[in-house]
Amino acid sequence: MSMSQGGVTVLEGPEPVDVPSQNPDQKVEPNQLASKFKRFVKEYAYHTAGYGGANVSTLKYREQLIQNCSRGVYQLKVNLNDLNSWSTDGELLENELEQNPTEFVPLAERSLKELYEELVMQGPLEEGQTVPDVQLILTCDADLEGSFGTIKPHMVRDLGSAQVEKLVVVQGICISVKKCRHKARRIVWQCTNCENIKESIVPDGYCSSHIPSQCDGNSLGLEKCPPKPFVVLEDRCFHIDEQTIKLQELPEHVPVGEMPRSFDLHMHNNLVDVLVPGTRLTAIGVFCATERSAGASMASGRGRGGVATVKYSYIKVLGVDLAQGGKTAIQVTAEEEEQFRAMAKDPNIRQKIYDSIAPSIRGSAKDVVNEVKKALAVLLFGGSRKPLVGGGKMRGDVNMLLIGDPGTAKSQFLKFAEKVAPIAVYTSGKGSSAAGLTAAIIRDKDGFTLEGGAMVLADGGIVCIDEFDKMDIKDRVAIHEAMEQQTISIAKAGITTMLNTRCSVVAAANPRFGTHDDLTSTVDQCDFEETILSRFDMIFVVKDVRDEERDFELAAHMVGLHSGAAVENREGPIPVLQLRKYLAYCRNRCEPRVSSEAAETLINNYVSIRQSAKQEKSMPITVRQLEAIIRMSEALAKMELREDADEGHVAESLRLFHVSTLDAANKERGEMNFSNMAPELAEKMSTAEEQLKRLVPRGARKKKIALHSALVNTGIDERMANRVIQNMIREGILQELANDTVLRA
């Protein structure tokens, strides 16, 4: 406690123990606050168990200050939870920091400067040497649920007038970073008449310094200095770095139908150049409201100057906690960790996860809905990202494409993936551009600024792109690099940089003619390039199967959902919130690798798939497909928190690959598979084949155009006639000869 002796204020000295603490609502003298904060830095200690069970005490912040300053890093990181748990004085300090941060922070930094002189500085200062300023950086344990011992952060859209000039904790995502500027923190003025020197200190934030209007240096009074005689001595001013960051609220916090809101963050000194677009962060700072340009005024009715009453709001950052890749998107407690380890030991955990994926969507044995659920679970868990010796990286995220008929729940799968993934961005192909998906260069009054798009904001999560076929071809080409190399390279407007897009892509599209046609190959119905198709690990052709039994079960299920009778189908074995946390836990704690036995199985199957693809002349199978099978095997092992992917995981991943990508490749080859067709369509195809055999006897030769016209004249559809001719040529029943003729073997 401070005391006064003859007008001299004493900042140091022991405080009596029996003196009651100040009332938090009572105004505390600045010198008392400075004294209490110095005591906190010097005396706060944490205790750990040492050798032999002895209790070892460590002066946390005292040691940190000495070590930082010895390395030339003049800063001290203080956790707000430590400040609160120190003592009653700590509670007082925390209350002052939360209610009056603009006054408290300069006092604390002045105390740190004095502690530097006391604890670090050796001997007196040399000539021309000054004591460096020590920056106070705040941290805290933030939790959206506001559990015990943590601070619940504010939502960006909840910041209002009640939080002005208060300490706030906000969570969001960085969408743009402006270039670093240099601000004069201490300005030295010199009178042009008498050469008198004056100094002025400029506070942090967006503010300017007041120019002294009169000089009081001429003590003799012989000649009065003129008004405003001061000029700035640039070489004697002290500058610090500052930077402006645009913070946008997290995508999962934006209400439906609302525009995402954003605030500018003012970073200074050691907090500069620590963020890139797409970084998720928790910021601690002062919510400030000031004129957009310091000293800005508005004219009144009679031409008089007035102060602007509508202020420009921003956050003056005092500390930032980065969470790149979504590592802290969801907090997992110790009790939940024990629960998740027990869940992973369940032999049926994979089936429970499959059943918890979109439980309101019903599948049957005659469609691929259940396989899509398994594939979506594999995509959500993802494989392992591996660094290469040369500095590159191999992606571990799985990409999936759903293409098929309308009304087959493709968009519902995407919506469920967005809801259950820890980090997710949902967008539609028609409303997305290349800049909106990747990155954009924005020009403002300060120059060019880089803003990240959807794939940059989803770093560490998934991107759901609906209506993928409606995207412009130039926009689809722009995401080639983002899907495979997982980076976005920018070389525009003098900005050359690279942004991370470490995310999975799940896309949904319709065929070119709206619905899937069994008479036309898949490649003819898809308006996609091979370059984009090869980047998808799994491609599912989702058809609306016309079957009486399936239609009855699906109709009963939908009626039950709408009437509220099928309540159990709305929630799977694992609730969505628990599955979301289990996903985040597995992705952050487990990095499986393929075992040696499983690798041998993988190699043999890959060679056999390549040989069969070469003989049948189907879709080319490349190393990308091998990597896809490896990633799927690792994701299956990650569901069980296994460090190794065994032969069972490889076998299941091969099966998924066969029912997805290889099945789509078979459809692209255009082979007639009557078992996959509707009964009436298969019957028509069989009739068309018999009709063609009657028109062309064995050994006969006929022009292809005449044969096509003859089939059409018998009442067969033009597309079906063309498809029957092509299929019989592929099967070897007809042989193509010169002059566009065919010969029946």
C-alpha positions, 0 to 999 in steps of 0.5 A, a space after each residue: 500500500 502506498 503512503 505519502 511522506 512530505 509530499 513524496 509518493 513512495 511506490 515500493 514497500 511492504 504492505 501490512 497484511 491486516 489491512 483490508 483490500 480495496 473495494 473493487 467499486 472504489 476508485 484506486 489511486 494510480 500509484 497504488 495500482 502500479 505498486 500492486 502490479 509490480 508486486 504481482 510480477 515479482 511475487 506470483 509463483 506456481 508450485 510443482 512437485 519436485 524430486 522426492 515429492 518436494 514442493 518447488 516454487 517458481 516465480 513465473 512472471 519475474 523469470 519470464 521478464 528477465 529471460 525475455 529482456 535478456 534476449 532483446 524481446 521487451 514484452 511480458 505475457 500475463 494470463 488474466 486467470 493468474 491475475 484473478 487467482 493471485 490474491 484480493 489485490 489480483 482481483 482488484 487489478 483484474 477489475 481495474 483492467 477490465 473496467 479502465 484498460 486505457 488507464 491501467 495498461 500505461 501504468 502497468 507498462 511503466 511499472 514493467 519499465 521500472 522493473 527492467 531497471 531494477 531486475 535486468 539492467 546492469 549498472 547505470 545507463 551509458 550516454 545516449 542510452 535509454 531504457 526500452 519500453 516493455 510491452 504488456 501482452 495479455 492472454 486468457 483461457 477462453 471457452 464459448 461455453 463459459 466453463 469454470 476457470 475460463 472467460 466467455 468471449 464476446 460475439 462480434 455482433 454483440 459488441 455495442 456501446 456498453 463495451 466501449 472503453 472496456 476490455 473485451 475478448 472476441 473470437 473470429 477469423 482474419 480475412 485481410 491483413 494490411 501492410 505494416 506502418 510506422 507510428 511515432 510514439 514519442 515526438 520531439 519538438 523544437 522551437 524555430 525561434 529559441 531552439 527550445 525542446 519539448 517532447 510529447 507521448 502519443 497513446 496507442 491506437 488511432 490517434 494523433 499528437 497535439 501540436 504545442 501552440 506556444 513556446 515557454 522556453 525563453 525564460 528571459 522574456 526578451 523576445 516572445 516566440 511567435 505562435 506555433 513555432 515548433 517543428 518536428 525533429 524526425 531523427 530524435 523521434 521514437 517509432 513503433 510498428 502498427 498494423 490493421 487487421 480485419 476480423 470477421 465473425 466465425 462462419 458458424 456464428 453467422 445467423 441464417 440470412 445475415 451478413 458476416 460482421 467485422 471489426 478492425 483490429 489495431 496491432 502494435 509493436 510485438 503483435 505485428 505480422 503474426 497473422 495471415 488471412 484465414 487464421 482463427 484467433 482469440 483477441 483480447 483488447 480495448 473496444 475503442 470508439 474514436 474519430 476515423 481521422 484524429 481531430 476530424 470535425 463536422 461543421 455546425 449550422 453557423 460554420 463553427 467546428 464541432 466534434 464528430 458524434 458518430 465514432 469509428 469503432 475498432 479493437 486495440 489489441 493487447 494480446 492474441 491467441 492463434 488457432 491455425 488449422 482449427 486446433 482450438 475450434 472446439 474445446 475438449 475437457 478431460 472428462 470428454 477425453 476419457 469418454 472418447 478413449 472409451 468410445 474408440 475401444 468399442 469394436 462397433 465404433 465405426 458402424 455407430 459413426 456411419 449410423 450417426 451420419 445424416 440419420 434422417 436420410 434413409 438408404 437401402 440396398 438398391 442405392 448408394 446412400 449408405 455408401 455415401 454416409 460411410 464415405 462422408 464419415 471418412 472425409 470428415 475424419 481425414 487422413 494424415 498430412 505428411 511432410 516431405 524431405 524437400 520441404 513439401 507436404 502430402 495432403 491428408 484431406 479427402 475430397 468427394 464428389 456426388 453427382 446424380 439425380 435431383 431429390 437424392 439428398 445430395 444437398 442434405 449431405 452437404 448441409 449435415 457435413 457443414 453442421 458436424 465439421 469443426 470448421 466448415 464453409 458452405 457455398 453454392 457454385 452459381 454464387 461463387 467466383 474464383 476470387 470468392 473461393 480462393 483469394 481477392 486483391 482489394 484496393 483501398 486508400 492505403 493501397 492493395 489488401 489481400 482478402 482470403 476466400 472460402 477455401 482460405 477461411 475453411 483452413 483445417 476444415 471442409 468446404 461444401 460446394 453445392 451446384 458444382 456443375 453450375 460453376 464457370 469453367 474458369 472458376 473451377 480451374 482456379 481451385 485446382 491448386 487449392 485441392 491438390 497442393 492445398 495452397 493458393 498462390 497470389 501474384 497480382 498488383 505487386 503482391 506475391 504470396 501463398 495462402 494455406 487451404 488445408 481443407 477437404 472439398 465435398 461437392 454436389 452436382 447434377 448431370 448435364 441434362 438434369 437427370 442421370 440417363 442409363 443410355 448415356 455414359 457418365 462422362 457425356 453427362 458431366 461437364 467436368 474436365 479430367 483435371 478436376 475429376 482426378 482430384 476427387 478421391 471418391 466419385 459417387 453416381 447417385 441415382 433415383 432408383 425406381 423400385 416399388 419396395 424402396 419407394 414404399 420404405 422411403 415414402 413411409 420414412 418421409 411421412 414419419 419425419 414430417 408427422 413427427 412419428 420417426 423421432 428416433 431417426 432424427 438422432 443417431 447413436 452418437 449425438 451431433 454435438 458429441 460427434 463434432 467433438 469426437 471429430 475434433 479430438 481424433 483429427 488433432 490427436 491421431 496421425 495414423 500410418 499404414 502398416 507394412 502388412 497393409 502396405 503389401 496388400 495395397 501395392 498388390 491391389 493397385 497393380 491389379 487395378 492398373 492392369 485391369 484398367 489398361 485392358 478394359 480401357 476405362 478411366 486412367 488409374 494413377 498414383 493419385 488414386 493410390 494416395 486416395 486409398 491410403 488417405 481413406 485407410 488412415 481415416 478409418 484407423 483414425 475413427 478408432 484412434 489407432 496409430 496404424 492402419 491395418 489390412 482390415 482398414 485397407 480392405 474397407 478403403 478398397 471396397 469404398 474405392 470400388 463402389 465409388 470411383 471405379 463404379 463411376 468409371 465403369 459407367 463412363 465406359 458405357 457398358 450395358 449392365 442390365 442389373 443396374 437399369 430399371 426393368 422397363 429400360 432393360 427390356 427395351 435395350 434387349 428388344 433393340 439388340 434383337 432387332 439389330 441382329 435381325 437387320 444385320 445377319 452374320 457376315 453382312 455389312 451395312 452402313 452405320 447411318 442406314 442401320 441407325 435409320 432402320 432401327 429408328 423406323 422400327 420404333 426404337 428411340 434415336 439415343 437407344 439405337 445409337 447406344 445399342 450400336 456402340 455397345 455391340 461394337 464394344 462387345 465385338 459383335 459388330 466390327 467397324 470397317 472403312 467408309 463408316 460401315 459395320 460388319 457383323 462377326 
